[in-house]
Amino acid sequence: MEVETNPVTEVETTAPEADEVVTDQTEAEGESVETDGLTEEELEELEEEGERYSLPKKLAGKFKEYKEGHMKASDYTQKTQALAEEKRTLQQRSEAQAANLKLHAEAFALHQQLEQYKALDWNKAADDDPVETQKLWIRYQNLKAAHAERVNAISNYEHQQQEQSKQETANRLREAAKVISSEIKGWSPELAKSLNEHGISSGFNMEELTAAAQDPRQIRILHKAYLYDQLMKKTAQKPALPDPKPIQTVGKNAKAGSPLPQDSDSMEVWVKKERARMAKKRSN
């Protein structure tokens, strides 16, 4: 009679082997020295994206070189893209300025032509030659419309430039404040206001202070000057120390409260005691 194989028994008998495999894997992940056959001195631990890895030193060195090269390449790419964007912005700005200059030239030429119609008597011209006057009137209206169109375009350009300038100023102020807040302890809007007030009292105007607020270097200088003035004010407010009193000495043979003149007596007291002593001596 054949004995049937119990599947459960087989699973139970093979389970420890699975545990051993898991243990080996855990040891391989935690202690790669034994698994890889390398000593601790031959391994180097690296951290990448929050995970730690143990690699042979030679491989770890190559990995660091690759990572450094990748970071340099990424930094170069970012700088190249930033330069390309800056170049594109400058090109667009240059083209816009050229177009604006062209608008100014056209507006001036149209204005000069419109000036020629100021001296024209339209009623008389209509009586003399109605057909020609009608043609002139249409041309005059077209010139006025073209001139108004150029003037409006110039106004829109200037408005856009003002808005763009405001945005760029706001960006520079924000970037400068970000840098300064990491360098000056306790940086706050209140401290910035105090620096502005200090700058005004020192002779700067708001335009100059606005320009300075966009440059972390100038903010540092203004902050140092502000701290120095605050220190000088505190020093000036300290009460002056009183003059030291002279140490009073008593004669070797004299006692406190003695009727004899003492070195510690004031001039008036000393004279009185000396006169009393001389009078007593004469009476004896």
C-alpha positions in Angstrom: 0.0 0.0 0.0 1.5 3.3 -1.1 1.6 6.2 1.4 0.0 9.3 0.0 2.0 12.5 0.2 0.5 15.1 2.4 0.8 18.5 0.7 0.6 20.3 3.9 3.5 18.3 5.3 5.6 19.2 2.2 4.8 22.9 2.6 5.7 22.8 6.3 8.9 21.0 5.6 9.9 23.5 2.9 8.8 26.6 4.8 12.1 26.8 6.9 14.0 26.8 3.6 12.0 29.8 2.5 12.7 31.5 5.9 16.4 30.8 5.4 16.2 32.4 1.9 14.5 35.5 3.4 17.1 35.6 6.1 19.9 35.4 3.6 18.3 38.2 1.5 18.0 40.3 4.6 21.6 39.7 5.5 22.6 40.5 2.0 20.7 43.8 2.1 21.8 44.7 5.6 25.3 43.2 5.7 26.5 43.0 2.1 30.0 42.3 3.4 29.3 38.6 3.9 27.2 38.1 0.9 29.5 39.8 -1.6 32.6 38.4 0.0 34.0 41.9 0.5 35.4 43.4 3.7 34.1 46.5 5.3 37.1 48.4 4.2 36.4 47.5 0.6 32.9 48.9 0.7 31.6 52.4 0.7 28.1 53.5 1.7 26.3 56.0 -0.5 22.9 57.7 -0.1 20.7 58.3 -3.1 17.2 59.7 -2.9 16.9 58.8 0.8 18.1 55.2 0.3 21.5 53.9 1.4 23.6 51.5 -0.7 26.8 49.6 0.0 29.0 49.5 -3.1 32.6 48.5 -3.7 34.8 51.5 -3.4 35.9 51.5 -7.0 32.3 51.3 -8.2 31.2 53.9 -5.7 33.9 56.2 -7.0 32.7 55.8 -10.6 29.1 56.4 -9.5 30.1 59.6 -7.8 32.0 60.7 -10.9 29.0 59.9 -13.0 26.7 61.8 -10.6 29.0 64.8 -10.5 29.2 64.9 -14.2 25.4 64.5 -14.5 24.9 67.4 -12.1 27.4 69.6 -14.0 25.7 68.7 -17.3 22.3 69.5 -15.7 23.7 72.8 -14.3 25.2 73.6 -17.7 21.8 72.9 -19.4 20.0 75.1 -17.0 22.4 77.9 -17.5 22.3 77.5 -21.2 18.5 77.6 -21.2 18.5 80.6 -18.9 20.9 82.4 -21.3 18.8 81.5 -24.3 15.7 82.8 -22.6 17.5 86.0 -21.6 18.7 86.4 -25.2 15.2 85.8 -26.5 13.8 88.4 -24.1 16.4 90.9 -25.1 15.7 90.3 -28.8 12.0 90.7 -28.2 12.6 93.9 -26.3 14.8 95.2 -29.0 12.3 94.5 -31.7 9.5 96.2 -29.6 11.7 99.3 -29.1 12.4 99.4 -32.8 8.7 99.1 -33.6 7.9 101.9 -31.1 10.5 104.2 -32.7 8.9 103.5 -36.0 5.5 104.4 -34.6 6.9 107.7 -33.3 8.3 108.5 -36.7 5.1 107.8 -38.5 3.0 109.7 -35.9 5.3 112.7 -36.3 5.0 112.6 -40.1 1.2 112.3 -40.0 1.1 115.2 -37.5 3.1 117.3 -39.9 0.7 116.6 -42.7 -2.3 117.4 -40.5 -0.8 120.8 -39.7 -1.1 121.7 -43.4 -4.9 121.5 -43.1 -5.1 124.0 -40.2 -5.0 127.0 -42.5 -7.6 125.7 -44.9 -10.9 127.4 -45.0 -13.2 124.4 -45.6 -16.3 126.5 -46.3 -14.6 128.6 -48.9 -13.0 125.6 -50.4 -16.4 123.9 -50.7 -17.8 126.9 -52.5 -14.9 127.1 -54.9 -14.5 123.4 -55.7 -16.9 121.1 -53.9 -15.6 117.9 -55.5 -11.9 118.6 -54.7 -12.9 119.8 -51.2 -14.7 116.5 -50.6 -11.5 114.6 -51.6 -9.4 116.7 -49.3 -11.9 116.2 -46.4 -11.7 112.4 -46.9 -7.9 112.5 -47.0 -7.9 114.7 -43.9 -10.1 112.3 -42.0 -7.9 109.3 -43.0 -4.8 111.2 -41.8 -6.5 111.9 -38.4 -7.5 108.2 -38.0 -4.0 107.0 -38.9 -2.4 109.5 -36.5 -4.7 108.5 -33.7 -4.0 104.8 -34.4 -0.2 105.5 -34.0 -0.7 107.5 -30.9 -2.8 104.8 -29.3 -0.3 102.1 -30.2 2.5 104.2 -28.6 0.4 104.7 -25.5 -0.2 100.9 -25.2 3.5 100.2 -25.6 4.4 102.6 -22.9 1.7 101.1 -20.6 3.0 97.6 -21.2 6.6 98.8 -20.5 5.5 100.3 -17.2 3.7 97.1 -16.2 6.6 95.0 -17.2 9.0 97.2 -15.3 6.8 97.0 -12.2 6.7 93.2 -12.5 10.5 93.0 -12.9 11.0 95.3 -9.9 8.7 93.1 -7.8 10.6 90.0 -8.8 13.9 91.6 -7.9 12.6 92.8 -4.6 11.2 89.3 -3.8 14.5 87.6 -4.7 16.6 90.1 -2.7 14.3 89.7 0.3 14.7 85.9 0.0 18.5 86.2 0.1 18.5 88.7 2.9 16.1 86.8 5.1 18.6 83.9 5.0 21.5 86.1 6.0 20.1 88.7 8.4 18.7 87.2 11.6 15.2 88.5 12.4 14.6 90.0 9.0 11.0 91.2 8.7 8.8 93.8 7.0 9.2 95.9 10.2 13.0 95.8 10.0 12.8 96.7 6.3 10.6 99.7 7.2 13.2 100.7 9.9 16.0 100.6 7.3 13.9 102.7 4.9 13.3 105.3 7.6 17.0 105.3 8.5 17.9 105.7 4.8 15.5 108.7 4.5 17.0 110.3 7.6 20.4 109.8 6.1 19.5 111.7 2.9 18.3 109.0 0.5 15.1 109.4 -1.4 12.5 106.6 -2.0 13.6 106.0 -5.6 17.2 105.4 -4.4 15.9 103.2 -1.5 13.8 101.1 -3.9 16.8 100.5 -6.1 18.9 99.6 -3.1 16.2 97.1 -1.9 16.7 95.1 -5.1 20.4 94.6 -4.3 21.3 92.4 -1.3 24.7 94.0 -1.2 23.3 97.5 -0.6 20.8 96.1 1.9 23.7 94.6 4.0 25.5 98.0 4.0 22.4 99.9 5.0 21.7 97.3 7.8 25.2 97.7 9.2 24.9 101.4 9.2 21.5 101.1 10.9 22.9 98.8 13.6 25.9 101.2 14.2 23.5 104.2 14.7 21.4 102.2 17.1 24.5 101.3 19.1 25.6 104.9 19.2 22.2 106.0 20.4 22.2 103.4 23.2 25.7 104.5 24.2 24.7 108.1 24.4 21.7 107.3 26.5 23.8 105.7 29.3 24.2 107.9 32.4 27.6 109.3 32.9 29.5 107.7 35.8 30.1 110.0 38.8 33.6 111.2 39.5 35.3 108.9 42.1 35.4 110.4 45.6 38.9 110.8 47.1 39.7 108.3 49.7 39.6 109.9 53.2 42.5 109.1 55.4 42.8 109.6 59.1 46.0 110.6 60.8 47.9 107.9 62.6 47.5 109.4 66.1 44.1 110.9 65.5 40.7 109.3 66.3 37.4 109.7 64.6 35.5 112.6 66.1 38.7 114.1 67.7 38.7 117.9 68.4 42.2 118.0 66.9 42.5 118.9 63.2 42.3 115.8 60.9 43.6 115.3 57.4 40.1 114.1 56.5 38.5 117.3 57.7 37.3 120.0 55.3 39.2 123.2 55.2 36.6 125.0 57.2 36.4 122.4 59.9 40.2 122.1 60.0 40.6 125.9 60.5 38.0 125.9 63.3 39.7 123.0 65.1 43.1 124.6 64.7 42.0 127.9 66.1 40.4 126.2 69.1 43.6 124.2 69.7 45.7 127.4 69.6 43.3 129.3 71.9 43.4 126.4 74.4 47.2 126.4 74.2 47.4 130.1 75.0 45.0 129.9 77.9 47.2 127.2 79.4 
